[in-house]
Amino acid sequence: MSQSKPAAPRRFAKTPAKRRVSLSLTLKKVVSAWQLYVLLVPAIAYIVIFKYWPMYGVQIAFRNYNPADGFTGSPWVGLQHFIRFVNSYQFTQVLENTVWIAVLGLLIAFPVPIILALLVNGLQSEKFKKFTQTVLYSPAFISTVVVVGMMFVLLSPRSGLINNAIQLTGGEPIFFMGSPDWFRPIYLISDIWQTAGFSMIVYLAALAGIDPALHDAAKVDGATKLQRMRHIDLPGIMPMVTVLFILAIGNLLNVGFEKALLMQTPLNLANSEIIQTYVYHAGLQQAQFSYSAAIGLFNSILNLVLLLIFNRVARRANQATLW
């Protein structure tokens, strides 16, 4: 005889009385910890005012915006500005320049802080370790304007230190800042020099959380310093690496606007015109507000899609994810 399956437990909806009791308990919890909620107010206000409220202005990407008519008074044109950007002759060049710089930065610049953190963490002398950390992350406190000014001085074809060294070895001076082919290498090298040391601090903090007993056991087993880095340190910080990599993917096409604009010259424009500088030229210099807003929104949507894809890939691979 077949046995009948037990009936599934019935779920009863909360009655109004139960809802009032639940709400009353929640309010009591909030009141009992009101200090914590007060501390949340500035953060919530910042997010609402500076992150969510400006989204109201995104609608100008779908309108022919006129400041005199305002957001709602300007005529609605739908996807006209997006189609115009995709069909423009500059679309391929601008997108290619942005992707090239972003991908090179991800492949070359992203691993550098990890390598630096592993090397600095392996130093034996605490004084030398602190000195090295200070030297490596101090460039992050130099303004981008100052960094670009230093590059123009050092790379000057007449009086620059680099070209003087080239001439001493019998070579010809190179106009680095005026050559499209040199824009990406210079941008990437200067970005690594300025930001890698500061990013290294995050990985050093993750390395500090690794149990020292693992290293002691590895030393007893005869593991070398390189082997301990590979089998203890690197796996220990891998969750942090994965999360930061996903965040970097989500910010992939947001190439540094300030440095690219400052390094940009009429001679290297073929490789230096990226989405951010193109938005600046079209939006502020040419007053094409709706067109530039559409380009910026297009860039943000691409970043969001990349973030969602790589977060899903990391979750499928059983790695640390954002959600």
C-alpha positions in Angstrom: 0.0 0.0 0.0 1.3 3.4 -0.9 1.7 5.7 2.0 0.2 9.2 1.7 2.6 12.1 1.9 2.2 14.3 5.0 0.5 17.5 4.1 2.8 20.5 3.9 2.4 22.9 6.8 0.0 25.8 6.0 1.4 29.3 6.1 -1.1 31.7 7.6 -0.9 35.4 6.7 -0.2 37.7 9.5 -3.2 39.2 11.0 -3.4 43.0 11.5 -2.9 42.4 15.2 0.3 40.4 14.6 1.5 43.1 12.2 1.0 45.7 14.8 2.9 43.6 17.4 5.8 43.0 14.9 6.0 46.7 14.1 5.9 47.6 17.8 8.9 45.3 18.5 10.8 46.7 15.5 10.2 50.3 16.8 11.4 49.3 20.3 14.6 47.8 18.8 15.2 51.0 16.8 14.6 53.2 19.9 16.8 51.1 22.1 19.7 51.6 19.6 18.8 55.1 18.4 22.5 56.2 18.6 23.5 53.8 15.9 20.7 55.0 13.6 21.7 58.6 14.2 25.2 57.7 13.0 23.7 56.3 9.8 21.9 59.5 9.0 24.8 61.4 7.5 25.8 58.4 5.3 22.2 57.9 4.1 21.8 61.6 3.4 25.1 61.7 1.4 24.0 58.7 -0.7 20.5 60.1 -1.3 21.6 63.6 -2.1 24.7 62.9 -4.1 24.1 59.5 -5.6 20.3 59.0 -6.1 18.9 62.5 -6.5 21.2 63.3 -9.5 19.8 60.3 -11.3 16.7 62.6 -11.9 18.9 64.5 -14.4 19.7 61.4 -16.4 16.6 62.1 -18.4 18.4 64.8 -20.4 20.1 62.0 -22.3 16.7 61.3 -23.8 15.7 64.9 -24.5 17.0 67.9 -26.4 17.9 69.7 -23.2 17.6 73.4 -23.1 18.5 75.1 -19.7 15.8 77.7 -20.3 13.1 75.0 -20.6 14.4 72.7 -17.8 14.2 69.0 -17.6 10.5 68.4 -18.2 10.1 71.3 -20.7 12.8 70.1 -23.1 11.4 67.9 -26.0 11.7 64.1 -25.7 13.8 62.5 -28.4 14.3 59.0 -27.0 17.5 57.2 -28.2 18.4 59.8 -30.8 21.6 60.9 -29.0 22.8 57.3 -28.4 22.3 56.5 -32.1 24.1 59.6 -33.1 27.1 58.6 -30.9 27.2 55.1 -32.2 27.0 56.2 -35.8 29.6 59.0 -35.4 33.0 58.6 -37.0 34.6 59.2 -33.6 32.8 56.3 -31.9 35.3 53.6 -32.9 38.3 55.7 -32.1 37.1 56.9 -28.7 35.9 53.5 -27.6 39.0 51.8 -28.8 41.3 54.2 -26.9 39.2 53.8 -23.7 39.2 50.0 -23.9 42.9 49.8 -24.7 43.9 51.9 -21.7 41.5 50.2 -19.4 42.5 46.6 -20.4 46.2 47.4 -20.3 45.7 48.9 -16.8 43.8 45.9 -15.7 46.3 43.3 -17.0 49.5 45.2 -16.1 48.6 47.7 -13.3 46.2 45.5 -11.3 48.8 42.8 -10.3 51.5 45.3 -9.3 50.1 46.1 -5.9 49.7 42.4 -5.1 53.3 41.7 -6.0 54.5 44.7 -4.0 52.4 43.6 -1.0 53.9 40.1 -1.1 57.4 41.4 -1.4 57.1 44.0 1.3 55.4 41.5 3.6 58.3 39.2 3.2 60.9 41.8 4.5 62.5 40.8 7.8 63.5 44.2 9.1 60.5 46.2 10.5 62.2 49.5 10.0 63.1 48.8 6.4 59.6 47.5 5.8 58.0 50.8 7.1 60.5 52.8 5.1 59.6 50.9 2.0 55.9 51.3 2.5 56.3 55.0 3.0 58.3 55.4 -0.2 55.9 53.3 -2.2 52.6 54.9 -1.2 53.8 58.5 -0.9 53.3 59.3 -4.7 49.6 58.8 -4.1 49.6 62.1 -2.2 51.0 64.1 -5.1 48.4 65.9 -7.2 47.7 64.6 -10.7 48.4 68.1 -12.0 51.9 68.0 -10.4 52.6 64.5 -11.7 51.7 65.5 -15.3 53.8 68.6 -15.0 56.7 66.5 -13.9 56.3 64.3 -16.9 56.3 67.2 -19.3 59.5 68.4 -17.7 61.3 65.0 -17.6 60.2 64.1 -21.1 60.8 67.4 -22.8 62.6 66.8 -26.2 65.1 69.6 -25.5 65.8 69.8 -21.7 64.2 66.7 -20.4 66.3 64.3 -18.3 65.1 61.2 -20.3 66.0 62.7 -23.7 69.3 64.0 -22.3 70.2 60.4 -21.3 69.1 59.2 -24.8 71.3 61.7 -26.5 74.3 60.8 -24.2 74.0 57.2 -25.5 74.0 58.4 -29.1 70.2 58.3 -29.7 67.9 61.0 -31.1 65.5 62.9 -28.8 61.9 61.7 -28.7 58.9 64.0 -28.5 57.1 61.7 -26.0 54.2 63.9 -25.1 53.5 64.7 -28.7 53.6 61.2 -30.0 50.3 59.1 -30.1 52.3 55.9 -29.8 53.8 56.9 -26.5 50.6 58.2 -24.8 49.5 54.8 -23.5 52.8 53.6 -22.1 53.4 56.9 -20.4 49.9 57.0 -19.0 50.2 53.4 -17.7 53.7 53.8 -16.2 52.8 57.0 -14.4 49.5 55.5 -13.2 51.3 52.5 -11.7 53.9 54.8 -10.0 51.3 57.0 -8.5 48.6 54.5 -7.4 50.2 51.0 -6.9 51.8 51.8 -3.5 48.5 53.1 -2.1 46.6 50.1 -3.4 49.2 47.9 -1.8 48.0 48.8 1.7 44.8 46.9 1.2 46.6 43.7 0.4 49.1 44.2 3.3 46.1 44.5 5.7 44.8 41.2 4.2 48.2 39.6 4.7 48.3 40.7 8.3 45.2 38.6 8.9 46.8 35.3 7.9 47.5 33.0 10.8 51.3 33.0 11.6 51.1 29.4 12.6 50.7 28.5 8.9 54.1 30.0 8.2 55.7 28.4 11.2 54.4 25.0 10.1 55.7 25.6 6.6 59.1 26.6 7.9 59.3 23.3 9.9 58.4 21.4 6.7 61.3 23.2 4.9 59.2 25.5 2.7 61.2 28.4 1.1 60.0 32.0 1.3 58.8 31.9 -2.3 56.8 28.7 -1.6 55.2 30.2 1.4 54.1 33.2 -0.7 52.7 31.0 -3.3 50.9 28.5 -1.0 50.0 30.6 2.0 50.0 34.3 1.3 48.5 34.3 -2.1 45.6 31.9 -1.3 45.0 33.9 1.9 44.4 37.2 0.1 42.6 35.7 -2.9 39.1 36.6 -1.6 40.3 40.2 -1.4 41.9 40.0 -4.8 38.7 38.7 -6.3 36.5 41.4 -4.8 38.8 44.2 -5.9 39.1 42.6 -9.3 35.3 42.6 -9.7 35.2 46.3 -8.6 37.9 47.1 -11.1 35.9 45.4 -13.8 32.9 47.5 -12.8 35.0 50.6 -13.1 36.8 49.4 -16.2 35.8 52.1 -18.7 36.1 54.9 -16.2 39.6 55.8 -17.2 41.2 58.6 -15.2 39.7 61.8 -16.8 42.0 64.3 -15.2 45.3 62.7 -16.2 44.2 61.9 -19.7 42.9 65.5 -20.2 46.2 67.0 -18.9 48.4 64.8 -21.0 46.3 65.4 -24.1 47.8 67.5 -26.9 46.7 68.1 -30.5 49.5 65.9 -31.6 48.6 62.8 -29.5 44.8 63.2 -29.8 44.5 60.0 -32.0 45.3 57.9 -28.9 44.4 60.2 -26.0 40.8 61.0 -26.8 38.8 58.7 -24.5 35.1 58.7 -23.5 35.6 60.9 -20.5 37.5 63.6 -22.4 35.1 63.4 -25.3 32.2 64.0 -22.9 34.0 67.0 -21.6 34.7 68.4 -25.0 31.2 67.8 -26.3 29.3 68.7 -23.1 31.2 71.7 -21.6 33.2 73.1 -24.5 30.5 72.7 -27.2 27.4 72.9 -24.9 25.9 69.6 -26.2 24.4 68.7 -22.9 22.1 65.9 -24.0 24.6 64.4 -26.3 27.3 64.2 -23.7 24.9 62.9 -21.1 23.9 60.1 -23.4 27.6 59.2 -23.9 28.2 59.2 -20.2 25.1 57.0 -19.6 26.2 54.6 -22.3 29.6 54.3 -20.5 27.9 53.7 -17.2 25.6 51.0 -18.6 28.6 49.2 -20.1 30.4 49.2 -16.7 27.3 47.9 -15.0 26.9 45.1 -17.5 30.6 44.1 -17.0 30.2 44.2 -13.2 27.1 41.9 -13.3 28.8 39.5 -15.7 32.0 39.1 -13.7 30.2 38.9 -10.4 28.2 36.1 -11.7 31.3 34.4 -13.1 33.0 34.7 -9.7 30.0 33.2 -8.0 29.9 30.3 -10.4 33.6 29.7 -9.7 32.9 29.7 -5.9 35.0 32.8 -5.4 34.3 35.8 -3.2 31.6 38.1 -4.7 30.0 41.4 -4.1 26.6 39.9 -3.5 
